[in-house]
C-alpha cells in the first residue's frame, strides 16, 4: 500500500507485484512494442553473438520478443512475481533475474542495455537514479550502448488527465493524476475481489531533458542522440510523445 514512513515498502515493490497491476495494464499494445523494438534493432544493428539486457523487464514481453529474433537476452526486474512469470519462457539464450537496478549488475557485460516504456525515475532519492545509470554503464562493454525510453515530461504534464475510470474484468479502477513536487503521481483506487478497498500509487519523477543530461554526465555516459517517438524521428520538445536517449559508454 502507500508508504507511511521511510521504512515502508517503496510503491513499486508492492504495486508491481500485485495481480491488479497486471489486470489494469493487460491491454498494453503488443504491436506497438514490437514495432518499436524492430525499429531499434534496425537502428542499433546488434550482431547475433552480442548480449542484450532488458533493464526493468517486467514479465519479459520485450526480452522474449528480442530472444525470438535470435538474440542472447537477460531480463532483470525488482518484482519476484513478474520474474516468476517471465521464467516460464527461459531457454539457453534467455534468462531472467530478480534484481534492483540500484545494485551492481553481476550478470556479465552487455553490448546493449534497454530500459523501455518509462521504467525509470521511480526512486524517492534523486541520487539513486544516477546510481542506477552508473550500474548500467559498468555492465556495458566498452563501446556498448544504453537506450532509455522515457515519457516526454513536458508534454505529459501538459496533457495530464486528472481523473479517469477504467473497468477491467469486473474491477472498476479510479485513476487520479496530479503533480507532487517533482513527481507525476497516479493514485489508483478500487475494490478488490474480496470486497476490500485498495489504494496504490505510481510516482515517476518529472525529469526534463536537461536533468537527464546531468545524470548522464555524472554516470560517465555520452549522449549520442535523442529520438522522439517509436518511429525514431528526432526529438521535438513541444511535440514528441517520448524522449528516447541513445547513450554510449
N, C-alpha and C positions, 0 to 999 in steps of 0.2 A: 504494500500500500504506500501511501505518501510518506516520505521521510518525516519523522517528528523531531529528530535530533541528528547531530553529526554522526551518531553511531548507528542510525537506521540504515537499512539497505538502500543502495542507490536505485533510482527509479527504474533503470534499465535492467537491473539484475532480477527484479520481480516481474515487471511487465512483460519482458521478452520471453520469460519462462511460462507465462500464463497461456492456457489454451484459448482464452478470449482475445489475446493479441493476434493469434493466427486466424481466428474466426473473423475479426474485424477487417483484416487485410487479406482475406483469402482470394480476392479477385484482382490482386495486383497483376498488371498486364505482362504476361509472359512474352508475348510477341514483341512488345516494346523493349523488354530486357534483352531478348535475343538480337533484335535489330541493333541495339547499342553495342552489344558485345561483338557482333560481326563487324561493325564499323571500326571498333577499337582494334580488333585483330588485323584488319587491313591496314590500319594506321601504324600499329606497333611492329608488325611483321615478326612475331615470335617464331623461333625455329622449333622443330619438333622435339628436340632434346632439351630445350630450355624449360626452366621451372617457374611456375606461376603460383602466387599466394593470393587467395581471396581473404582480405582482412575485414573482419566482421561479416562473416559469410551467412549468418542466419541458418536456415535449413539447407543451404547449399545450392540453391537453384542456379546461381551463376557458375559456381565451381563445377557442378555436374555437367552443365552445358559446355563449358570450356574443355573439360575432360573428354566429352563426346566428340569434340573437334580434334582430338588427338594429342592433347597436352597433359603434361605431368602437373597436377594441381594439388595444392594443400589449402584447406579452408580452416580458419580459426574463428571462434566466437565465444563470447562470455557465457552464453546460455547453454547449460547442460541439456535441456530439453531439445533445443534446436540441433545440437550436435548429435544427440541420440538419433534423431530423425535423419540427419544427413548421412550418418554412418551406414545406414542401410544400403547406400549406393557406393560404398568404398570398393576399390579394386587396387591393383598393383601401382597404378598411376593416379590414384585419387585417395587422399587421406584427410581426415578431419580431427581437430583437437579442440578441447575446451581451453580457452586461453584469453587473458585480459591483455589488450594491446598496450597497456601501461607497463607490462612486464617484458623483459627482453625475450626475443623470439629464438627458441633453441632448435628450430627445425631445419637448419641449414640455410645457405644463402640462396636467394631467388633472383631470377633475371627480370621478373616483372612482379610488382605488387599492385593489386587493385583494391580500392576502397570505394564502393559504389553505392549510389542511391541514398546519399546523405546519412552515412553511417559513421559520423564524426561529430565532434563538438558537443558530446553528451556530458562532459565532466564538469563538476562544480568549480574545481580549481583550474584556472586557465593554464597554469604551468604544465598540467597533465597532458594537455593537447600537444605541447612541444615534446614532452617525454615520449608520447606515443609515436610521433613523427621521427624522433631520433632512433627509437627501436626499429621502426620500419627501415630507416636509412641504413642502420647497422646490419639488417637482414638482407640488404640488396648486394648483389655482385657489383664490383666496380663497373661503372658504365650502365648499370641497370636502371630501370625506370619505375616510378611510382605514379599511379593515376588516382587522383581524388576527385570524385564526382559529388558535388555539393549543390544545394539549392542556391539560386541567385537571391541572396538575402534581401536586398533592397526591393526587388520585385515581389518576393514572397510577402514581405511586410505590407507593401502597398496594396496587395490583393487579399489580405488576410480575411477569411470568412469567420466572423465572431462566433456564430452558432450553427450547428448542423446536426441533423438527426439521421441515423442510419439504422435500418432494421436488417439484421442478418440472421437467418435460420432461427427466427423466433425471439432473438435478443434485440432489444432497442438500445442503441448506443447514443447517448447525448454527448456531443463534442463541443467544447468551448475553447476558443483560441484567444490568446492575448499576449502582450509583451510584458515581461517581468524583468526589469533592469536590462541585462544583456542577453536575455533568452527569449526565444519564441516558445511559448508554452501551449500545450494542448491538454486540457482536462477531459478525461474520459469517464463517464458515469453510466452505469447500467445495473439492472437487477439480474443476477446470475440464475442458473437453472435450479439452484436450491432455494431461490427466493431471497437471497442476501444482496443488499445494496453494495455495490463495488465502486471504488474510485481509484483510478490510476492516472498517471500524469506522464507526458512526454516533454522533455526540456532539451532544446537544441540551441546552442549558443549562436547568436545572430552575428556571424562572422563576415566582415567585409573583406573585399579582395586585398585591401591594404593590410589588414590583420593577418591574413593568410601569408602575405609576402614576408611579414615579420617572423611568423612561425617557421617558414621555410628557411630563412636565413639562419635562425637560431638552431635549426636541425641539420644544417650543413647540406641542404638540398638546393639544386639550381632549377629555377622555373624555366622550362622550355617554351611552353605556350599555354594559353588559356582558351578553351573552347566553350561554346555557349549552349549547345543542345546535343541531342543524341544523333543528329546528322553530322556532328562535329564541325559545325560552322563556327567562325570566330566569335568570341565573346563580345557582346554589345551591352554595356552597362544597364541601359534602361529597358532593353527588350528581351535579352536572353533568359530562358527559364532556368538554366543551370550555370554553374561555374565548374568547368572540368579542367583540372590542372594536370599537365603532363610534366613531371619532375624527373631530374636526372641526379644520380649520385656523383 
